[in-house]
Structure formats: structure tokens, C-alpha cells
Amino acid sequence: MKKSSIVITIIILFVIIIITSYYEYQSYSELTNEFVNNVVELISNNYPDIDTSEIIKIINDDSSYSSDSNILTTYGFTDSDLSVLTSIENNFYEQLLLKIVLILILIVIFILGINLYNHKRKKELNNLIKYLQELNRGNYNLQIDLNSEGDLSILKNEIYTTTIMLKEQAEKEIIDKKNLKDSLTNISHQLKTPLTSISLLVDNLSDKNIPEQLKQEFLNDIKNQIESIKYLVIVLLKLSRFDANVVTFKKENINVQKLFFNICKYIDALRELKNINIHITGSTNVSFIGDYNWEFEALSNILKNSIEYTPDNKNIYINFKETNVYTEIIIQDEGKGMNKEEQKRIFERFFKGKNSDSNNFGIGLSLAKEIINKDNGTIKVDSTLNIGTTFKIRYYK
């Protein structure tokens, strides 16, 4: 215990002893007065002419009634009668002493209990300090006793919650670093191919004897490679905004039929190139809440992916419906399909299937999934080799 606590305990003990002594004395006084009054009343009844004040003085004088020549014996009182007052007085001191000793024992027990509690508390605090020191060193695989009670248990629970959060954050940082490393590696690889191609084409163009027709072909190839790089950079910037959580989505009512009519106009040149027929079915009133521009990006990426993997002169079917719980969009193609392993990884960044086009960077579907999830949606894929692939998208209300 601290010095101030000891002083306070002594003061409290002193006050308790004073209060106890006061009440014991009050009890003693009452018994004494009762005895004196009984004696005076008895003598007054037998000897009406006696001075009662003198009798009271005699009784209160210890030396008077304790001797054999006590005057009270002349009034018929024996020594055993007079010894009652002595017994009352002795009992008073015995009871007072007993209670003081009992109080002292309780105080000692209390102090020992406080010291034991403080020792235990200090031990727990030291353990918490060591625990926090380990946390500061980055060691999150620690065990903490959550079975204790009191204010420290609240502190322990808060520290445990913080530990779990820091552990998850540390694990996430490790994953993020790995993803960043993988992304940088993939970006470097994705940029290396078109840049190498452009470099070779530029070297060929430096030849003064190159035919004009071939020169135009080289220039068109360079233009296409630049467009590919431009597309890659734009998509990567969009994904980086999602990673940084700085994208703000509007909440607007989107009519699904109008959305797909606009998407089909946007990708019509790609569709015509492969002579693919797109069939759209669904009620004109089907809609969902989301950001129109971002959803245009997501669904056009999915549709372009379906066109890319669908052979010439085949069909793509788009169907949509609305329930009380969600709005569902199904995009089904008659493409090459994919195996189970590819289906698991189809939404990973930079993942390219076995049948992927060389110009495919493998990030369109990843961006589409990010966008759909932001608008409280889900996307699933189901595919069968040589039959086709189906994308099922649901926007929940």
C-alpha cells in the first residue's frame, strides 16, 4: 500500500475505535445509572428521611462500597449486591477491549487483503505491459487471460480486440505487399510485350527502302499497340482507385434494357467483326440501384469477354428479371468454355485462360467484379468446355 493509503487507514481505524468506545461507554452508563437508581429507590422506600444525593455519592465512590465498612451495608446491602457495579464496570472494559481487538484484527485482514489484491493487480499490469511490449515488437501470436473480473478485464478485452485487429492488419499488409509485388511483375510483363513490339516496328520503319504498304501496316500495328497500352494504363488507374478506396459511387435507378442497348452500340464494331448475334430478353421495367457509368464499364467488360471467347457466327444471350430481393442479369455465350480451375481464377487480376487472346490483359473481369460488389451485387460464373460460359449477376435491394 502507498504511504497515503496507510495514513488514511490509521485515521479510519482511530475514528472507528472512538465511535465504538463511545457507544460502549453509553451502554455502560445506562447500566450503571439503572443500578444506582434501583439502589436509591430501594433505600428511599425503606428510609424516607435519607439524603439520596449522599447515597449516590457513596455508590459512585469506588473506595466506599468495596470495603467491609461500606456504609451501604447499614441499609441492608451485602457485598455481593454491591459487587454488581464492579461487574458492570469490568464487563465494560472487557467488551471494549474485545471489540477494539476485533476491529484491529479486521483492519489487519483488510490491509492484508488490499495488499494481496494490489500485488495481484500489479502482477496482471506487469503481464499486460509485457504483452504490449511484445505487440510493439510485432508479435501478435500471444495469449491473454480473459477470465478475470473487474476493470482490468475490460482493459484486457480491449487489448485483445486491438491485438486481433493489429494481427489482421499485419496479415493484410503482407498479402497486400505480395499482391503489389505480383501486380508490378504482371504490369511489367504486360507492358514489356507491346513495348518490345513497338521498338521492333520502329526499327523496321527506319529502313528507307521499306514499301509504302508495309510501312502503313507497321504504323497500324504501332497504333494498335499504343491503344493496348493506353487501355491497360486506364484500367490499372481505375483498379488503383478501388484499392485506395477513393471511388465514390452514385446511387441512381438504372434501367437494364436501356443500359444494354447502349453497351451494344459501344461494342458493335467488335460484334460485327466476328458476326456474333446478341439476343436481349427481359421486361422493359427491370432496373437496379447503382452508378450508371461504372456499371456500363463492368457489364461492357463482361460482354466483350464473351465476344472474345465466342467463335464467329455464334450467339450471346442476355436475359434479365427483377424480384422482391434482387435484380438478376444472365449473360450466356456459345464460346469455348473453361475448366473448373480457370473458373476459380477468372476474376483474378492478370489471369489469362488457356484460350485467351494474346491482346487480353486479364484485368477486365477483375475490374467488373470490383464494380459490381461496390453496388451491392454479386457475380458468379458457370462454364462447360466447348459449350459456353454463363455469367450470373445479381444486384440486391
GIDAKA-V130753 format. One record per helix or strand of 3 or more residues. SS is the DSSP state (hx for helix, st for strand). FROM is the first residue (numbers start at 1). TO is the last residue. If there is no record, write none. Layout:
SS;FROM;TO + SS;FROM;TO
This chain:
hx;3;46 + hx;52;60 + hx;62;65 + hx;71;75 + hx;79;136 + hx;151;205 + hx;212;243 + st;252;255 + hx;256;266 + hx;268;274 + st;277;282 + st;287;290 + hx;292;309 + st;315;322 + st;326;333 + hx;340;345 + hx;364;374 + st;377;384 + st;388;396
